């Protein structure tokens, strides 16, 4: 009986922690929002912009993809513009607003900023 009570306690405590994370906007482990920015970039962006963001692939040249690691471009573009380009697409770049959450797009913006060389 005491083991069952202990089990109920731990399950309840774990549920409260997960609910608190969900309400605070913190990613819940195993959820789609917990995907790392690197995974999101590799899955959605690297095919055109390259794994390093430098757009040196054949597909990048064909689609005129932006070199995201270019320090000059990084210096003149705002986070808001990067966010909007990912959310709404731009030129040949597809729209990701329905595929990714705003939180995931925010994490991609930070990831793109980290590509600066």
C-alpha positions, -999 to 999 in steps of 0.1 A, spaced: 0 0 0 28 25 9 45 18 -25 13 26 -43 10 58 -24 46 67 -31 41 60 -68 10 82 -69 30 110 -52 59 108 -78 35 107 -108 16 137 -95 48 156 -88 61 149 -122 28 159 -138 29 192 -119 65 199 -131 55 192 -167 24 214 -165 44 242 -150 69 240 -178 41 240 -204 25 271 -188 59 289 -185 68 284 -221 97 261 -212 100 232 -236 86 199 -223 111 171 -230 100 149 -259 77 176 -273 80 192 -307 90 225 -291 119 207 -273 136 202 -307 169 220 -307 176 248 -331 204 228 -346 180 200 -354 155 224 -368 181 241 -390 194 207 -402 159 196 -411 145 228 -426 173 251 -437 205 232 -444 194 218 -477 195 254 -492 217 273 -468 242 245 -461 250 229 -428 273 258 -419 249 285 -433 273 296 -460 251 286 -489 279 269 -508 258 239 -520 246 234 -556 210 239 -545 220 271 -527 235 285 -558 206 275 -579 181 292 -556 203 321 -547 201 313 -510 216 338 -486 250 332 -469 237 334 -433 273 334 -419 282 366 -437 292 391 -410 283 421 -432 247 408 -437 245 398 -400 254 434 -391 226 450 -411 197 426 -406 175 427 -376 163 397 -356 127 408 -365 136 406 -402 151 371 -399 120 360 -379 97 374 -406 116 358 -434 114 324 -417 77 329 -407 65 342 -441 91 332 -466 109 355 -490 116 351 -526 122 313 -533 124 307 -495 93 288 -483 70 298 -455 76 280 -422 49 299 -401 25 269 -403 52 243 -398 71 257 -369 60 274 -337 70 310 -329 93 297 -302 110 274 -327 114 303 -351 129 324 -323 154 296 -316 163 295 -353 169 333 -353 194 328 -324 210 299 -342 214 320 -374 230 347 -353 255 321 -340 266 313 -376 283 346 -379 320 341 -387 
